[in-house]
Amino acid sequence: MSRRERVPGMTRGLEALLRPPLALITKRDYRGLENLPKEGGFIFAANHNSHVDPILLARFVLDVGYVPRYLAKDALFTHKFTGPILRGADQIPVARYSGSASDALRPTEDALRAGKPVIIYPEGTITRDPEAWPMSGRTGAVRAALGAGVPLIPVCQSGAQEILWPYTRKLKLLPRHTHHVWVGPPMDLSMYEGKPVTEEMLHEATDRLMDILTDMMSEMRGTRPTRPRIDVHTVKKVTKLGEDNS
């Protein structure tokens, strides 16, 4: 697939470094690509099930013609080592200790309005579910989509957890695993347009988003969760690149 965006040199360099080993240890299963917008900014709202999946999801985003942009805490952008890499790869800073969620997400909304797709993990951390089902979500993905007026695209992924299970350090590189990425239709947010953005609205829409991701994973796996969804607000949070802090 031809690239729809110009890829920054830093991203091209990282891609050249990582693609060969990824091709050796993973296969790809991409579905629903017709649901991706043809132009303009939008949000890839993806479930998060491994420390490995940001790399695999970045490959997917490059494969479908876009630049993978994650959210990262703003302090990393001024660090002498990580700063040049993040800025050179066009990543998005998040002010973790700003006065409000809207202030923290302002750079994200600016990027979206400028026509740049952005990856957001609504859970804000890797799932703690024993079977790697999505947990509940934080409101940042919905807040950014409504604030910037862009499509919110549910993206269900699975397979990275087979390479590196959440919160473990033991890699399982063989046998070769398949990284499944299924893209859903844009989430309908029309019922919220023109209305004041309230916490109740944001949580309602976020619950709908997580329901969609769970339904997509159920279709992918051919089974349903066997236990209630874990509340992300009750688990210890481990912040990584691309995670939603709202």
WOVENUR-V152121 format. One record per residue. N is the residue number from 1. OMEGA is omega in whole degrees, -180 to 180 (none if undefined). D_CENTER is the distance of its C-alpha to the mean C-alpha in Angstrom with 1 decimal. Layout:
n:N omega:OMEGA d_center:D_CENTER
n:N omega:OMEGA d_center:D_CENTER
This chain:
n:1 omega:-179 d_center:21.0
n:2 omega:-179 d_center:22.0
n:3 omega:178 d_center:19.7
n:4 omega:179 d_center:19.2
n:5 omega:173 d_center:18.3
n:6 omega:-176 d_center:20.3
n:7 omega:179 d_center:18.5
n:8 omega:-179 d_center:19.5
n:9 omega:179 d_center:22.0
n:10 omega:179 d_center:20.1
n:11 omega:178 d_center:17.1
n:12 omega:179 d_center:19.9
n:13 omega:178 d_center:21.5
n:14 omega:178 d_center:18.6
n:15 omega:180 d_center:18.0
n:16 omega:-180 d_center:21.7
n:17 omega:-170 d_center:21.7
n:18 omega:-176 d_center:19.0
n:19 omega:-178 d_center:19.4
n:20 omega:178 d_center:22.8
n:21 omega:179 d_center:22.1
n:22 omega:179 d_center:18.9
n:23 omega:-180 d_center:21.2
n:24 omega:-173 d_center:23.7
n:25 omega:-178 d_center:21.7
n:26 omega:166 d_center:19.3
n:27 omega:-175 d_center:19.8
n:28 omega:175 d_center:17.5
n:29 omega:-178 d_center:17.3
n:30 omega:179 d_center:15.5
n:31 omega:177 d_center:16.5
n:32 omega:-176 d_center:16.3
n:33 omega:178 d_center:15.9
n:34 omega:180 d_center:18.5
n:35 omega:-180 d_center:16.1
n:36 omega:178 d_center:14.3
n:37 omega:-179 d_center:16.1
n:38 omega:-179 d_center:18.8
n:39 omega:176 d_center:18.8
n:40 omega:179 d_center:17.5
n:41 omega:175 d_center:14.3
n:42 omega:-178 d_center:11.6
n:43 omega:165 d_center:8.1
n:44 omega:-180 d_center:5.6
n:45 omega:-170 d_center:4.9
n:46 omega:170 d_center:4.0
n:47 omega:-171 d_center:6.5
n:48 omega:-174 d_center:7.1
n:49 omega:179 d_center:10.7
n:50 omega:172 d_center:11.9
n:51 omega:-179 d_center:12.3
n:52 omega:-170 d_center:12.5
n:53 omega:174 d_center:9.3
n:54 omega:179 d_center:7.7
n:55 omega:-179 d_center:11.0
n:56 omega:179 d_center:11.1
n:57 omega:176 d_center:7.8
n:58 omega:177 d_center:9.3
n:59 omega:178 d_center:12.5
n:60 omega:-178 d_center:11.4
n:61 omega:175 d_center:10.3
n:62 omega:-179 d_center:13.7
n:63 omega:-178 d_center:15.5
n:64 omega:168 d_center:14.9
n:65 omega:-176 d_center:16.1
n:66 omega:176 d_center:13.6
n:67 omega:178 d_center:12.9
n:68 omega:179 d_center:9.5
n:69 omega:177 d_center:9.1
n:70 omega:172 d_center:7.3
n:71 omega:177 d_center:9.0
n:72 omega:-177 d_center:11.9
n:73 omega:-170 d_center:15.0
n:74 omega:-179 d_center:17.8
n:75 omega:-180 d_center:20.3
n:76 omega:-177 d_center:18.7
n:77 omega:178 d_center:19.4
n:78 omega:178 d_center:23.1
n:79 omega:-174 d_center:23.4
n:80 omega:-180 d_center:25.8
n:81 omega:-176 d_center:23.7
n:82 omega:-177 d_center:20.0
n:83 omega:-179 d_center:20.8
n:84 omega:180 d_center:22.0
n:85 omega:-178 d_center:19.2
n:86 omega:179 d_center:16.4
n:87 omega:-179 d_center:18.6
n:88 omega:179 d_center:19.7
n:89 omega:176 d_center:16.2
n:90 omega:177 d_center:15.5
n:91 omega:-170 d_center:12.8
n:92 omega:178 d_center:12.6
n:93 omega:176 d_center:14.8
n:94 omega:177 d_center:14.5
n:95 omega:-173 d_center:18.0
n:96 omega:-175 d_center:17.5
n:97 omega:177 d_center:21.2
n:98 omega:-175 d_center:21.7
n:99 omega:-178 d_center:23.9
n:100 omega:179 d_center:21.5
n:101 omega:-180 d_center:17.8
n:102 omega:177 d_center:18.6
n:103 omega:-179 d_center:20.0
n:104 omega:-176 d_center:17.0
n:105 omega:-177 d_center:14.7
n:106 omega:177 d_center:17.4
n:107 omega:178 d_center:16.3
n:108 omega:180 d_center:12.9
n:109 omega:177 d_center:15.1
n:110 omega:178 d_center:17.6
n:111 omega:179 d_center:15.2
n:112 omega:179 d_center:14.2
n:113 omega:178 d_center:18.0
n:114 omega:177 d_center:18.8
n:115 omega:-177 d_center:17.1
n:116 omega:172 d_center:14.1
n:117 omega:-178 d_center:10.8
n:118 omega:176 d_center:7.9
n:119 omega:176 d_center:4.1
n:120 omega:172 d_center:3.6
n:121 omega:-177 d_center:3.8
n:122 omega:180 d_center:7.1
n:123 omega:179 d_center:9.1
n:124 omega:179 d_center:9.1
n:125 omega:179 d_center:10.4
n:126 omega:-177 d_center:10.9
n:127 omega:173 d_center:12.7
n:128 omega:180 d_center:16.5
n:129 omega:-178 d_center:17.6
n:130 omega:179 d_center:20.3
n:131 omega:175 d_center:19.2
n:132 omega:172 d_center:15.4
n:133 omega:176 d_center:15.0
n:134 omega:173 d_center:12.3
n:135 omega:171 d_center:13.8
n:136 omega:-176 d_center:14.3
n:137 omega:169 d_center:11.8
n:138 omega:-165 d_center:12.3
n:139 omega:-172 d_center:13.1
n:140 omega:-178 d_center:11.3
n:141 omega:179 d_center:9.1
n:142 omega:-180 d_center:12.4
n:143 omega:-179 d_center:14.5
n:144 omega:180 d_center:12.9
n:145 omega:179 d_center:13.2
n:146 omega:-178 d_center:16.8
n:147 omega:-178 d_center:17.7
n:148 omega:-179 d_center:17.0
n:149 omega:-177 d_center:18.1
n:150 omega:178 d_center:15.4
n:151 omega:175 d_center:14.0
n:152 omega:-173 d_center:11.1
n:153 omega:176 d_center:10.0
n:154 omega:179 d_center:9.1
n:155 omega:179 d_center:7.7
n:156 omega:180 d_center:9.4
n:157 omega:178 d_center:9.7
n:158 omega:180 d_center:12.6
n:159 omega:179 d_center:14.9
n:160 omega:-179 d_center:13.5
n:161 omega:177 d_center:15.1
n:162 omega:177 d_center:18.3
n:163 omega:178 d_center:18.3
n:164 omega:-179 d_center:17.5
n:165 omega:-179 d_center:17.7
n:166 omega:174 d_center:15.9
n:167 omega:170 d_center:18.1
n:168 omega:-180 d_center:20.6
n:169 omega:-176 d_center:21.7
n:170 omega:178 d_center:23.3
n:171 omega:174 d_center:21.9
n:172 omega:-174 d_center:22.9
n:173 omega:-179 d_center:22.9
n:174 omega:-1 d_center:25.5
n:175 omega:-177 d_center:26.0
n:176 omega:-176 d_center:23.4
n:177 omega:177 d_center:20.3
n:178 omega:174 d_center:18.4
n:179 omega:180 d_center:14.7
n:180 omega:174 d_center:14.2
n:181 omega:178 d_center:11.6
n:182 omega:-177 d_center:12.7
n:183 omega:179 d_center:11.9
n:184 omega:175 d_center:13.5
n:185 omega:176 d_center:15.6
n:186 omega:179 d_center:14.6
n:187 omega:-179 d_center:14.9
n:188 omega:178 d_center:18.4
n:189 omega:-173 d_center:18.5
n:190 omega:-178 d_center:22.0
n:191 omega:-179 d_center:23.7
n:192 omega:-176 d_center:22.3
n:193 omega:178 d_center:23.3
n:194 omega:180 d_center:26.3
n:195 omega:176 d_center:26.1
n:196 omega:179 d_center:25.8
n:197 omega:-179 d_center:22.4
n:198 omega:177 d_center:23.1
n:199 omega:178 d_center:21.4
n:200 omega:178 d_center:22.7
n:201 omega:-177 d_center:21.2
n:202 omega:-180 d_center:17.7
n:203 omega:177 d_center:17.9
n:204 omega:-179 d_center:19.4
n:205 omega:179 d_center:16.7
n:206 omega:176 d_center:13.9
n:207 omega:178 d_center:16.1
n:208 omega:179 d_center:16.3
n:209 omega:-179 d_center:12.6
n:210 omega:173 d_center:12.6
n:211 omega:180 d_center:15.8
n:212 omega:-180 d_center:14.5
n:213 omega:178 d_center:11.8
n:214 omega:178 d_center:14.7
n:215 omega:178 d_center:17.1
n:216 omega:178 d_center:15.1
n:217 omega:177 d_center:15.0
n:218 omega:177 d_center:18.7
n:219 omega:180 d_center:19.5
n:220 omega:-175 d_center:17.9
n:221 omega:-176 d_center:19.9
n:222 omega:180 d_center:22.9
n:223 omega:180 d_center:23.2
n:224 omega:175 d_center:22.2
n:225 omega:-179 d_center:21.2
n:226 omega:-179 d_center:24.5
n:227 omega:180 d_center:23.8
n:228 omega:179 d_center:22.5
n:229 omega:179 d_center:18.9
n:230 omega:177 d_center:18.5
n:231 omega:-176 d_center:18.3
n:232 omega:-178 d_center:15.6
n:233 omega:-179 d_center:18.2
n:234 omega:-178 d_center:20.7
n:235 omega:177 d_center:19.0
n:236 omega:-173 d_center:19.2
n:237 omega:176 d_center:16.1
n:238 omega:-173 d_center:15.2
n:239 omega:177 d_center:13.2
n:240 omega:-180 d_center:11.3
n:241 omega:175 d_center:9.7
n:242 omega:-174 d_center:6.5
n:243 omega:-179 d_center:7.3
n:244 omega:-174 d_center:8.5
n:245 omega:-174 d_center:12.3
n:246 omega:none d_center:13.8
